[in-house]
Amino acid sequence: MSIIDLTLGTFFGMLMRLCYVITGDFGWTIVVFTFITKIILFPVSLVSQKNSIIMVKIKPLLDDMQKRYDGEQELLIMEQKALYKREKYSSIKALLPLFVQILLVIGVISVINNPVRHLGNDMSAAYFGMDLLAVPNNMLIPLLAVSTTVLLCLVQNKFNVISREQGFWGKWGVMAFLTVLTGWLVFSCPAGIGLYWAYSNLFSIVTLAVCNLIYNPKDYIDYENRSIKLKQKLSKPEKTAKRELKRHEKALEKENMARFFATKKEVVFYSASSGFFKYFQHYIDYILEHSDITVHYLTSDINDQVFEIKRPRFESYFCTSHGLITTFMKMDSDIMVMTMPDLEVYHYKRSLVRKDIEYIYTDHGIGSFHMMLRKGALDHFDTIFCYSKNHNEEVRTIERIYELREKKLVNVGFGLLDMLIETYNSAEHPINDKPQILIAPSWQKDNILEYCLAPLLEGLFAINARIIIRPHPEFVKRFPGKMQAITEKYKEMIGPDFEMQTDFSSNSTVYNSDLVITDWSSIAQEFSFTTKKPSLFINTPMKVMNPEWRKIGIQPMDIWVRDKIGVSLETEKLDSIQDTQETVMELLDKSNNYRDEIETLLMEYMYNMGHTGKAGGEYIIEQIMERRYNNLENPK
């Protein structure tokens, strides 16, 4: 306590002596002292008020990030830091009032516990001579301190910008804790501390009122139209079902991983969700049909469609995204194929068990690596399956600029596109009695659904067309509240010609449509390359995962292809209903004019059209056969 006595005790003792000179009464000395400290520290309260308003204002964005980057903790932290910096929110400022209050309480306790040392004999005599404070545990003062603590908590729960956002335990749990803490403190300390505590609570209420007058939260926060609910409470049955699902996942993972690690593996495919099987299917089909290799398929989706596949030499396993961290470290296979980038960058690492695993990356689409993937996303892969010319050029340029080791580039083509074209060409496509327009955005931040859906739909209302919204599956999964709000708002407005598609088991709505409208989703390439019809691109804020993409010096395919297979429309143009209508009608009328240009682009730009499965499957088979031969020649 010597350091505290020499610093806080000495300083607060001098301040109290000054107050005593002014008042001549110890009780009023405590009151005046408390008032002066609140005045001195009012700028801290004001800074905290402004900082708290920023936090509440960005809370919906933080909740949005939690859902958007679920399972990507490092990326989530990075995005949060960027948001804090942009909005000028400070975690230190948030903790500053608490830190100052702790110092004040410690200082006051030091002074009143050592009145002779810090206050002098005359003031100490006045302190001990007061009738009200003569007994340290006088009941009036402790009860006053406890009751004002309860009052302060009630006022804060209603008027404090942060406290009013808290849930039940955040409000009433904190009040209960502070009430108990106050009672323990004032009943075990001299009554002067209780008096300070009581008036500190009362002056804090006044400070809160003044701060709310200067920085009124309602002037900065749109409470009535906040786009995201802070908390969606689950019903008791929903909570029970959630717990049961967690237990089931844990048990299934334990059984599956025991089987996975007990098996000798030559090739493993990893999928984050059921929808990714389509990117592997053509390779897997070729391997199973042209070799004796067993395919091991690892997924983090307990409802993945692969569990319904019953084929010889095809084994599927479930592993949660959390358990996957350990699984990756213990991976034992000759080859691992995945669509998940950022290997070794975040928490998913290369195997610690085997250093000779060949990691193959195969992408979700034909977009440009250097803009659509984060910097370093492919640095730790051994082999890249390239779909088109841009992939080769981008990988080699990145390697040269950042002085990276060369990876194997295998020109395989885009198997999903092969499958889509084959399916589309073999099916009948009746002419729609009215144009069918599909709005199919990405799920990135600032996608059409969140950025400009209202003006876009207003422009489409006057067109006698059927309108279908097909959100990205990840958007449906992560933002059910937003989905429900959009559906309820527009279904009644548009009527029977409006549909919200949330079942993605079929692509019929995509390939039976006359026009696709999107932002930066690769569904436009899939639609236009398959049907040879144009797409309409809305220029929402560009989806950029790598801020250094311009350093590569190559115009991303995602940008230049927009004007090859359709038309781009600036979001400002959507404010003009006539401009939207004219653009859409012109694309519908001239749809056939795009066929030849799209077909030429495919032939000149894409690899192995119609033979992706063979190209990729053959490569995997050859690599495994070579390893088998080397193991025979050089047995361990």
C-alpha positions as CSV (number, residue, x, y, z in Angstrom):
1,M,0.0,0.0,0.0
2,S,3.0,2.3,0.3
3,I,3.1,3.2,-3.4
4,I,-0.7,3.9,-3.4
5,D,-0.3,6.0,-0.2
6,L,2.5,8.0,-1.8
7,T,0.7,8.6,-5.1
8,L,-3.1,8.3,-5.0
9,G,-3.4,8.8,-1.2
10,T,-1.3,11.9,-1.2
11,F,-3.1,13.5,-4.1
12,F,-6.6,12.7,-3.0
13,G,-5.7,13.7,0.6
14,M,-4.6,17.2,-0.6
15,L,-7.8,17.6,-2.6
16,M,-9.9,16.5,0.4
17,R,-8.1,19.0,2.7
18,L,-8.9,21.7,0.2
19,C,-12.6,20.7,0.2
20,Y,-12.5,20.8,4.0
21,V,-11.1,24.3,4.0
22,I,-14.1,25.3,1.9
23,T,-16.8,23.5,3.8
24,G,-15.5,23.1,7.3
25,D,-17.5,19.8,7.6
26,F,-16.2,16.3,6.8
27,G,-19.6,15.1,5.4
28,W,-19.8,18.0,3.0
29,T,-16.1,17.5,2.3
30,I,-16.9,14.0,0.8
31,V,-19.8,15.5,-1.2
32,V,-17.7,18.3,-2.6
33,F,-14.7,16.1,-3.3
34,T,-17.0,13.6,-5.2
35,F,-18.5,16.5,-7.2
36,I,-15.1,17.9,-8.1
37,T,-13.7,14.5,-9.2
38,K,-16.8,14.1,-11.5
39,I,-16.2,17.6,-13.0
40,I,-12.5,16.8,-13.5
41,L,-13.3,13.5,-15.1
42,F,-16.3,14.6,-17.1
43,P,-14.2,14.8,-20.4
44,V,-13.4,11.1,-19.9
45,S,-17.2,10.3,-19.5
46,L,-17.9,12.4,-22.6
47,V,-15.2,10.5,-24.6
48,S,-16.7,7.2,-23.3
49,Q,-20.2,8.3,-24.4
50,K,-19.1,9.0,-27.9
51,N,-17.1,5.8,-28.1
52,S,-20.1,3.8,-26.8
53,I,-22.4,5.3,-29.4
54,I,-20.0,4.2,-32.1
55,M,-20.0,0.7,-30.7
56,V,-23.8,0.5,-30.6
57,K,-23.9,2.0,-34.1
58,I,-21.6,-0.6,-35.6
59,K,-23.0,-3.5,-33.5
60,P,-25.2,-4.7,-36.4
61,L,-22.1,-4.7,-38.6
62,L,-20.2,-6.7,-36.0
63,D,-23.0,-9.3,-35.8
64,D,-23.0,-9.4,-39.6
65,M,-19.3,-10.2,-39.6
66,Q,-19.7,-12.9,-37.0
67,K,-22.1,-14.7,-39.3
68,R,-20.3,-13.9,-42.6
69,Y,-16.9,-15.0,-41.3
70,D,-18.1,-17.9,-39.1
71,G,-15.3,-20.4,-38.9
72,E,-12.6,-18.0,-40.1
73,Q,-11.5,-16.5,-36.8
74,E,-8.3,-14.8,-38.1
75,L,-10.2,-13.1,-40.9
76,L,-13.0,-12.1,-38.6
77,I,-10.5,-10.4,-36.3
78,M,-8.8,-8.6,-39.2
79,E,-12.2,-7.3,-40.5
80,Q,-13.2,-6.2,-37.0
81,K,-9.9,-4.2,-36.6
82,A,-10.5,-2.6,-40.0
83,L,-14.0,-1.6,-38.9
84,Y,-12.8,-0.2,-35.6
85,K,-10.2,1.9,-37.4
86,R,-12.6,3.1,-40.0
87,E,-15.3,4.1,-37.4
88,K,-12.7,5.4,-34.9
89,Y,-13.8,3.0,-32.1
90,S,-11.3,2.4,-29.4
91,S,-11.3,-0.5,-27.0
92,I,-9.0,1.5,-24.6
93,K,-11.6,4.3,-24.5
94,A,-14.2,1.7,-23.6
95,L,-12.2,0.6,-20.6
96,L,-10.9,4.0,-19.5
97,P,-13.9,5.0,-17.3
98,L,-13.7,1.7,-15.4
99,F,-10.0,2.0,-14.9
100,V,-10.4,5.6,-13.6
101,Q,-13.2,4.6,-11.3
102,I,-11.0,1.8,-9.8
103,L,-8.2,4.3,-9.2
104,L,-10.6,6.7,-7.5
105,V,-12.0,4.0,-5.2
106,I,-8.5,2.8,-4.3
107,G,-7.4,6.4,-3.6
108,V,-10.4,7.2,-1.5
109,I,-10.1,4.0,0.5
110,S,-6.4,4.8,1.1
111,V,-7.2,8.3,2.4
112,I,-10.1,7.4,4.7
113,N,-8.3,4.3,6.0
114,N,-5.3,6.5,6.9
115,P,-6.9,9.9,7.8
116,V,-4.1,11.0,10.1
117,R,-1.4,10.5,7.4
118,H,-3.4,12.1,4.5
119,L,-5.8,14.5,6.1
120,G,-3.9,15.8,9.1
121,N,-4.9,15.8,12.8
122,D,-7.5,18.6,12.6
123,M,-9.4,17.0,9.8
124,S,-9.1,13.5,11.3
125,A,-10.6,14.8,14.5
126,A,-13.5,16.2,12.6
127,Y,-13.9,12.9,10.8
128,F,-14.0,10.8,14.0
129,G,-16.1,13.4,15.8
130,M,-19.0,13.4,13.3
131,D,-22.1,11.8,14.8
132,L,-23.2,10.3,11.5
133,L,-19.9,8.7,10.9
134,A,-18.8,8.0,14.4
135,V,-19.5,4.3,13.9
136,P,-17.8,2.8,10.8
137,N,-20.6,0.4,10.1
138,N,-23.5,2.9,10.8
139,M,-26.5,1.3,8.9
140,L,-27.7,4.6,7.3
141,I,-24.6,5.1,5.1
142,P,-24.3,1.5,3.8
143,L,-28.0,1.4,3.0
144,L,-27.7,4.7,1.2
145,A,-24.8,3.4,-0.8
146,V,-26.6,0.1,-1.8
147,S,-29.8,1.9,-2.7
148,T,-28.1,4.4,-4.9
149,T,-26.2,1.6,-6.6
150,V,-29.5,0.0,-7.5
151,L,-30.9,3.3,-8.7
152,L,-27.8,3.9,-10.9
153,C,-28.1,0.5,-12.5
154,L,-31.8,1.0,-13.2
155,V,-31.1,4.4,-14.8
156,Q,-28.2,3.0,-16.8
157,N,-30.3,0.0,-18.0
158,K,-32.8,2.5,-19.4
159,F,-30.6,5.4,-20.6
160,N,-27.0,4.3,-21.0
161,V,-26.3,3.7,-24.6
162,I,-24.4,0.4,-24.0
163,S,-26.4,-0.9,-21.0
164,R,-29.7,-0.6,-22.8
165,E,-28.5,-3.0,-25.5
166,Q,-27.6,-5.8,-23.1
167,G,-29.8,-8.9,-22.6
168,F,-31.3,-10.0,-19.3
169,W,-28.1,-11.2,-17.6
170,G,-26.2,-8.3,-19.0
171,K,-28.5,-5.9,-17.3
172,W,-29.8,-7.5,-14.1
173,G,-26.9,-9.8,-13.6
174,V,-24.5,-6.8,-13.5
175,M,-26.9,-4.9,-11.2
176,A,-27.0,-7.9,-8.8
177,F,-23.2,-8.2,-8.8
178,L,-22.6,-4.5,-8.2
179,T,-25.2,-4.4,-5.4
180,V,-23.6,-7.3,-3.6
181,L,-20.1,-5.8,-4.2
182,T,-21.3,-2.4,-2.8
183,G,-22.8,-4.0,0.2
184,W,-19.7,-6.0,1.0
185,L,-17.4,-2.9,0.5
186,V,-19.4,-0.4,2.5
187,F,-20.2,-2.7,5.4
188,S,-16.6,-3.7,5.8
189,C,-15.0,-0.2,5.4
190,P,-15.3,3.1,7.2
191,A,-18.6,5.0,6.6
192,G,-16.8,7.8,4.8
193,I,-16.2,5.4,1.9
194,G,-20.0,4.5,1.9
195,L,-20.8,8.2,1.7
196,Y,-18.4,8.7,-1.2
197,W,-19.9,5.7,-3.0
198,A,-23.5,6.9,-2.5
199,Y,-22.8,10.5,-3.9
200,S,-20.6,9.1,-6.6
201,N,-23.6,7.0,-7.8
202,L,-25.9,10.1,-7.7
203,F,-23.5,12.3,-9.5
204,S,-23.0,9.5,-12.1
205,I,-26.7,9.7,-12.9
206,V,-26.3,13.5,-13.5
207,T,-23.2,12.9,-15.6
208,L,-25.1,10.4,-17.7
209,A,-27.9,12.8,-18.3
210,V,-25.5,15.6,-19.3
211,C,-23.7,13.2,-21.7
212,N,-27.0,12.2,-23.3
213,L,-27.8,15.8,-23.8
214,I,-24.5,16.6,-25.5
215,Y,-24.3,13.3,-27.5
216,N,-27.8,12.1,-27.7
217,P,-27.7,8.4,-29.0
218,K,-30.9,8.9,-31.0
219,D,-29.1,11.5,-33.1
220,Y,-26.6,8.9,-34.2
221,I,-28.3,5.6,-34.0
222,D,-31.4,4.7,-36.0
223,Y,-33.2,2.6,-33.4
224,E,-36.4,2.2,-35.4
225,N,-34.8,0.8,-38.6
226,R,-31.8,-1.1,-37.5
227,S,-31.2,-3.6,-40.2
228,I,-30.1,-6.5,-38.0
229,K,-31.6,-7.6,-34.7
230,L,-29.0,-7.7,-32.0
231,K,-30.2,-11.0,-30.7
232,Q,-32.5,-13.6,-32.0
233,K,-33.8,-15.6,-29.0
234,L,-34.3,-19.3,-29.5
235,S,-37.3,-21.0,-28.0
236,K,-36.8,-23.8,-25.5
237,P,-37.4,-26.5,-28.1
238,E,-35.0,-24.8,-30.5
239,K,-32.3,-24.7,-27.8
240,T,-32.9,-28.3,-27.0
241,A,-32.7,-29.3,-30.6
242,K,-29.5,-27.3,-31.0
243,R,-27.9,-29.1,-28.0
244,E,-28.9,-32.4,-29.4
245,L,-27.5,-31.6,-32.8
246,K,-24.1,-30.7,-31.2
247,R,-24.1,-34.0,-29.3
248,H,-24.9,-35.9,-32.4
249,E,-22.2,-34.1,-34.4
250,K,-19.6,-34.8,-31.7
251,A,-20.5,-38.5,-31.5
252,L,-20.5,-38.9,-35.3
253,E,-17.2,-37.0,-35.7
254,K,-15.6,-39.3,-33.1
255,E,-16.7,-42.4,-34.9
256,N,-15.9,-41.1,-38.4
257,M,-12.4,-39.8,-37.5
258,A,-11.5,-43.1,-35.8
259,R,-12.3,-44.8,-39.1
260,F,-10.6,-42.2,-41.1
261,F,-7.2,-42.4,-39.3
262,A,-7.4,-46.2,-39.2
263,T,-7.5,-46.3,-43.0
264,K,-4.6,-46.1,-45.5
265,K,-5.3,-43.2,-47.9
266,E,-4.0,-42.3,-51.3
267,V,-6.3,-39.4,-52.1
268,V,-8.5,-37.3,-49.9
269,F,-11.0,-34.7,-51.1
270,Y,-12.1,-32.1,-48.6
271,S,-15.4,-30.2,-48.8
272,A,-16.7,-27.5,-46.4
273,S,-20.3,-28.1,-47.3
274,S,-22.6,-30.2,-49.4
275,G,-22.8,-27.8,-52.3
276,F,-19.1,-28.2,-53.1
277,F,-19.3,-31.8,-54.3
278,K,-20.1,-30.6,-57.8
279,Y,-16.6,-29.2,-58.0
280,F,-15.1,-32.6,-57.4
281,Q,-17.6,-35.0,-59.0
282,H,-16.0,-35.2,-62.4
283,Y,-12.6,-36.0,-61.0
284,I,-14.0,-38.6,-58.6
285,D,-16.1,-40.3,-61.3
286,Y,-13.1,-40.6,-63.6
287,I,-10.8,-42.0,-60.8
288,L,-13.4,-44.6,-59.7
289,E,-14.1,-45.7,-63.3
290,H,-10.5,-45.9,-64.5
291,S,-8.5,-47.1,-61.5
292,D,-8.5,-49.2,-58.4
293,I,-8.0,-46.2,-56.2
294,T,-10.3,-45.6,-53.2
295,V,-11.5,-42.1,-52.9
296,H,-11.8,-40.7,-49.3
297,Y,-14.2,-37.8,-49.0
298,L,-14.0,-35.6,-45.9
299,T,-16.7,-33.0,-45.3
300,S,-17.7,-30.6,-42.5
301,D,-21.4,-30.7,-43.4
302,I,-23.3,-33.3,-41.4
303,N,-26.0,-33.2,-44.1
304,D,-23.7,-33.5,-47.1
305,Q,-25.2,-35.3,-50.1
306,V,-22.1,-37.5,-50.3
307,F,-23.4,-39.6,-47.4
308,E,-26.2,-40.8,-49.7
309,I,-23.6,-42.0,-52.3
310,K,-23.1,-45.8,-52.2
311,R,-20.3,-46.7,-54.6
312,P,-17.5,-49.2,-54.4
313,R,-14.2,-47.5,-53.2
314,F,-15.9,-44.3,-52.2
315,E,-15.7,-43.6,-48.5
316,S,-17.2,-40.4,-46.8
317,Y,-16.4,-39.0,-43.4
318,F,-17.7,-36.1,-41.2
319,C,-15.5,-33.7,-39.3
320,T,-16.6,-30.4,-37.7
321,S,-14.8,-27.3,-38.8
322,H,-13.2,-27.1,-35.3
323,G,-12.1,-30.7,-35.3
324,L,-10.7,-30.1,-38.8
325,I,-7.7,-28.2,-37.3
326,T,-6.4,-31.3,-35.7
327,T,-7.4,-33.5,-38.6
328,F,-5.3,-31.4,-41.0
329,M,-2.3,-31.6,-38.8
330,K,-2.5,-35.4,-38.6
331,M,-3.4,-35.9,-42.3
332,D,-1.8,-39.0,-43.8
333,S,-2.5,-39.3,-47.6
334,D,-0.5,-39.1,-50.8
335,I,-2.7,-36.4,-52.3
336,M,-5.3,-34.0,-50.9
337,V,-7.7,-32.0,-53.1
338,M,-9.6,-29.1,-51.8
339,T,-11.5,-25.9,-52.9
340,M,-10.6,-24.2,-49.6
341,P,-7.8,-21.6,-50.1
342,D,-5.5,-20.1,-47.4
343,L,-3.8,-23.3,-46.6
344,E,-1.2,-22.7,-43.9
345,V,-2.2,-19.0,-43.7
346,Y,-4.8,-19.3,-40.9
347,H,-5.6,-22.2,-38.6
348,Y,-5.7,-25.0,-41.3
349,K,-2.2,-26.2,-41.7
350,R,-0.3,-28.7,-43.8
351,S,0.2,-32.1,-42.2
352,L,2.8,-32.4,-39.5
353,V,2.8,-36.2,-40.0
354,R,3.7,-36.3,-43.6
355,K,5.7,-33.7,-45.4
356,D,5.3,-35.3,-48.9
357,I,1.5,-34.8,-49.3
358,E,0.7,-33.1,-52.6
359,Y,-2.0,-30.5,-51.9
360,I,-4.1,-29.7,-55.0
361,Y,-6.3,-26.6,-55.2
362,T,-9.3,-26.5,-57.5
363,D,-11.4,-23.3,-57.4
364,H,-15.2,-22.7,-57.2
365,G,-15.2,-20.8,-60.5
366,I,-13.2,-19.2,-63.3
367,G,-12.8,-15.9,-61.6
368,S,-9.3,-14.3,-61.1
369,F,-7.2,-15.7,-58.3
370,H,-5.4,-12.4,-57.6
371,M,-8.6,-10.5,-56.9
372,M,-11.0,-13.1,-55.6
373,L,-8.6,-14.8,-53.2
374,R,-6.7,-13.3,-50.3
375,K,-3.0,-12.5,-50.7
376,G,-1.0,-15.7,-50.2
377,A,-4.1,-17.9,-50.5
378,L,-2.4,-20.4,-52.8
379,D,1.2,-20.0,-51.7
380,H,1.3,-23.3,-49.8
381,F,-0.3,-25.5,-52.3
382,D,1.8,-27.8,-54.5
383,T,-0.5,-28.0,-57.5
384,I,-3.2,-25.8,-59.0
385,F,-5.9,-27.1,-61.3
386,C,-6.4,-24.3,-63.9
387,Y,-9.6,-23.8,-65.7
388,S,-8.7,-21.1,-68.1
389,K,-5.8,-19.0,-69.4
390,N,-6.2,-16.3,-66.7
391,H,-5.4,-18.9,-64.0
392,N,-2.0,-19.8,-65.5
393,E,-1.0,-16.2,-66.1
394,E,-2.0,-15.0,-62.7
395,V,-0.3,-17.8,-60.7
396,R,3.0,-17.4,-62.6
397,T,2.9,-13.6,-62.3
398,I,2.2,-13.8,-58.5
399,E,5.1,-16.2,-58.1
400,R,7.5,-13.9,-60.0
401,I,6.4,-10.7,-58.2
402,Y,6.6,-12.2,-54.7
403,E,9.5,-14.5,-55.5
404,L,7.7,-17.7,-54.6
405,R,8.5,-21.3,-55.6
406,E,6.9,-22.5,-58.8
407,K,3.8,-24.7,-58.4
408,K,2.6,-27.4,-60.8
409,L,-0.1,-26.0,-63.1
410,V,-2.4,-28.6,-64.6
411,N,-4.8,-27.3,-67.3
412,V,-7.9,-29.3,-66.5
413,G,-10.8,-27.0,-67.4
414,F,-13.9,-26.3,-65.4
415,G,-15.8,-29.6,-64.7
416,L,-18.9,-27.9,-63.4
417,L,-19.3,-26.0,-66.6
418,D,-18.9,-29.2,-68.6
419,M,-21.7,-30.8,-66.6
420,L,-24.0,-27.8,-66.8
421,I,-23.6,-27.5,-70.6
422,E,-24.2,-31.2,-71.1
423,T,-27.3,-31.2,-68.9
424,Y,-28.6,-28.0,-70.5
425,N,-28.1,-29.2,-74.1
426,S,-29.8,-32.6,-73.4
427,A,-32.9,-31.0,-71.9
428,E,-35.9,-29.3,-73.6
429,H,-36.3,-25.6,-73.0
430,P,-39.9,-24.4,-73.6
431,I,-40.3,-20.7,-74.4
432,N,-41.6,-18.8,-71.4
433,D,-45.0,-17.2,-71.8
434,K,-43.5,-14.2,-70.1
435,P,-39.8,-13.4,-69.5
436,Q,-38.3,-15.1,-66.5
437,I,-35.7,-12.9,-64.7
438,L,-33.5,-14.4,-62.1
439,I,-31.8,-12.2,-59.5
440,A,-28.9,-14.3,-58.2
441,P,-26.4,-12.2,-56.1
442,S,-23.3,-13.2,-54.2
443,W,-23.2,-13.3,-50.4
444,Q,-20.4,-10.8,-50.0
445,K,-20.8,-7.6,-48.1
446,D,-22.8,-5.1,-50.2
447,N,-24.5,-7.7,-52.4
448,I,-27.6,-6.8,-54.3
449,L,-30.0,-8.1,-51.5
450,E,-28.4,-5.8,-48.9
451,Y,-27.3,-2.9,-51.1
452,C,-29.8,-2.1,-53.8
453,L,-32.6,-4.6,-54.0
454,A,-35.5,-2.1,-53.6
455,P,-34.6,0.2,-56.6
456,L,-33.8,-2.8,-58.8
457,L,-37.2,-4.3,-58.1
458,E,-38.9,-1.0,-58.7
459,G,-37.4,-0.9,-62.1
460,L,-38.5,-4.4,-62.9
461,F,-42.1,-4.0,-61.7
462,A,-43.4,-2.4,-64.9
463,I,-41.9,-5.3,-67.0
464,N,-44.4,-8.1,-67.4
465,A,-42.0,-10.7,-66.2
466,R,-41.7,-13.5,-63.6
467,I,-39.1,-12.4,-61.0
468,I,-37.2,-15.1,-59.0
469,I,-34.7,-14.2,-56.3
470,R,-32.1,-17.0,-55.8
471,P,-29.8,-15.9,-52.9
472,H,-26.5,-17.5,-52.3
473,P,-26.8,-20.6,-50.1
474,E,-24.4,-19.1,-47.6
475,F,-26.5,-16.0,-47.3
476,V,-29.6,-18.1,-46.6
477,K,-27.7,-20.1,-44.0
478,R,-26.1,-17.2,-42.2
479,F,-28.8,-14.5,-42.4
480,P,-32.2,-16.2,-41.9
481,G,-33.6,-13.0,-40.4
482,K,-32.7,-10.9,-43.5
483,M,-34.2,-13.6,-45.7
484,Q,-37.5,-13.6,-43.9
485,A,-37.7,-9.8,-44.0
486,I,-37.0,-9.7,-47.8
487,T,-39.5,-12.4,-48.5
488,E,-42.3,-10.9,-46.5
489,K,-41.7,-7.4,-47.9
490,Y,-41.7,-8.3,-51.6
491,K,-43.9,-11.3,-51.9
492,E,-47.0,-9.2,-51.1
493,M,-45.8,-6.3,-53.2
494,I,-45.1,-8.2,-56.4
495,G,-47.7,-10.9,-56.1
496,P,-47.8,-14.4,-57.8
497,D,-45.0,-13.4,-60.3
498,F,-42.5,-13.3,-57.4
499,E,-40.6,-16.3,-56.0
500,M,-37.9,-16.6,-53.3
501,Q,-35.9,-19.7,-54.0
502,T,-34.2,-21.4,-51.0
503,D,-34.1,-24.9,-52.3
504,F,-30.8,-25.3,-54.3
505,S,-31.2,-29.0,-55.1
506,S,-32.1,-28.0,-58.7
507,N,-30.7,-25.5,-61.2
508,S,-33.8,-25.4,-63.3
509,T,-34.7,-21.8,-62.3
510,V,-31.2,-20.7,-63.5
511,Y,-31.2,-22.4,-66.9
512,N,-34.9,-21.8,-67.7
513,S,-34.5,-18.1,-67.1
514,D,-34.2,-15.6,-69.9
515,L,-31.9,-13.2,-68.0
516,V,-29.7,-13.4,-64.9
517,I,-29.1,-10.3,-62.8
518,T,-26.2,-10.5,-60.4
519,D,-23.4,-8.4,-58.8
520,W,-20.0,-10.2,-58.6
521,S,-21.2,-13.7,-58.4
522,S,-19.8,-16.3,-60.8
523,I,-23.3,-17.6,-61.5
524,A,-23.4,-15.1,-64.4
525,Q,-20.5,-16.9,-66.1
526,E,-22.1,-20.3,-65.5
527,F,-25.4,-19.0,-66.8
528,S,-24.1,-17.2,-69.9
529,F,-21.5,-19.9,-70.8
530,T,-24.1,-22.6,-70.5
531,T,-27.2,-21.0,-72.1
532,K,-25.3,-18.5,-74.4
533,K,-27.7,-15.8,-73.1
534,P,-26.5,-12.5,-71.6
535,S,-26.3,-11.4,-68.0
536,L,-27.0,-8.1,-66.4
537,F,-24.3,-7.0,-63.9
538,I,-25.1,-4.5,-61.2
539,N,-21.9,-2.6,-60.2
540,T,-22.2,-2.8,-56.5
541,P,-19.0,-2.3,-54.5
542,M,-16.5,-4.7,-56.1
543,K,-15.7,-7.9,-54.3
544,V,-12.0,-7.6,-53.6
545,M,-10.4,-10.1,-51.3
546,N,-6.8,-9.0,-52.1
547,P,-6.2,-5.3,-51.7
548,E,-2.9,-5.7,-53.6
549,W,-4.5,-7.1,-56.8
550,R,-3.5,-4.1,-58.9
551,K,0.2,-4.9,-58.1
552,I,-0.1,-8.0,-60.2
553,G,-0.7,-5.9,-63.3
554,I,-3.4,-8.1,-64.9
555,Q,-7.0,-7.0,-65.4
556,P,-9.1,-9.6,-63.5
557,M,-11.3,-11.7,-65.7
558,D,-14.2,-10.9,-63.3
559,I,-14.0,-7.3,-64.6
560,W,-13.5,-7.6,-68.3
561,V,-15.8,-10.5,-68.9
562,R,-18.8,-8.5,-67.8
563,D,-18.9,-6.5,-71.0
564,K,-18.3,-9.7,-73.1
565,I,-21.3,-11.7,-71.9
566,G,-23.7,-8.9,-71.0
567,V,-24.0,-5.3,-69.7
568,S,-22.9,-3.6,-66.6
569,L,-25.2,-1.1,-64.8
570,E,-24.1,1.4,-62.2
571,T,-26.1,1.4,-59.0
572,E,-26.9,5.1,-59.5
573,K,-28.7,4.1,-62.7
574,L,-31.1,2.0,-60.7
575,D,-32.6,5.2,-59.3
576,S,-34.1,5.8,-62.7
577,I,-36.8,3.2,-63.3
578,Q,-36.8,4.0,-67.0
579,D,-33.1,3.3,-67.3
580,T,-33.5,-0.1,-65.6
581,Q,-36.5,-1.1,-67.8
582,E,-34.8,-0.1,-71.0
583,T,-31.5,-2.0,-70.1
584,V,-33.4,-5.1,-69.2
585,M,-35.7,-5.0,-72.3
586,E,-32.8,-4.4,-74.6
587,L,-30.9,-7.5,-73.2
588,L,-34.1,-9.6,-73.6
589,D,-34.7,-8.4,-77.1
590,K,-31.1,-8.9,-78.3
591,S,-30.4,-12.1,-76.3
592,N,-29.5,-14.2,-79.4
593,N,-26.9,-11.7,-80.5
594,Y,-24.6,-12.8,-77.7
595,R,-24.4,-16.5,-78.7
596,D,-21.6,-16.4,-81.2
597,E,-19.4,-14.1,-79.0
598,I,-19.8,-16.3,-76.0
599,E,-19.1,-19.5,-77.9
600,T,-15.9,-18.0,-79.3
601,L,-14.8,-16.8,-75.9
602,L,-15.3,-20.3,-74.5
603,M,-13.3,-22.0,-77.3
604,E,-10.4,-19.5,-77.0
605,Y,-10.2,-19.1,-73.3
606,M,-11.3,-22.3,-71.5
607,Y,-9.2,-25.5,-71.2
608,N,-10.4,-29.0,-72.1
609,M,-14.1,-28.1,-72.7
610,G,-16.1,-31.3,-72.1
611,H,-13.1,-33.3,-70.8
612,T,-12.3,-31.8,-67.4
613,G,-12.9,-35.0,-65.5
614,K,-10.4,-36.9,-67.7
615,A,-7.7,-34.2,-67.5
616,G,-7.9,-33.9,-63.7
617,G,-8.6,-37.5,-63.0
618,E,-5.7,-38.8,-65.1
619,Y,-3.3,-36.5,-63.4
620,I,-4.3,-37.8,-59.9
621,I,-4.2,-41.4,-61.1
622,E,-0.7,-40.9,-62.6
623,Q,0.6,-39.3,-59.4
624,I,-0.6,-42.1,-57.3
625,M,0.7,-44.8,-59.7
626,E,4.1,-43.1,-59.6
627,R,4.1,-43.1,-55.8
628,R,3.1,-46.8,-55.8
629,Y,6.0,-47.6,-58.1
630,N,8.5,-45.6,-56.0
631,N,7.3,-47.4,-52.9
632,L,7.9,-50.8,-54.6
633,E,11.4,-49.7,-55.7
634,N,12.3,-48.1,-52.4
635,P,10.3,-49.8,-49.6
636,K,10.4,-48.1,-46.2
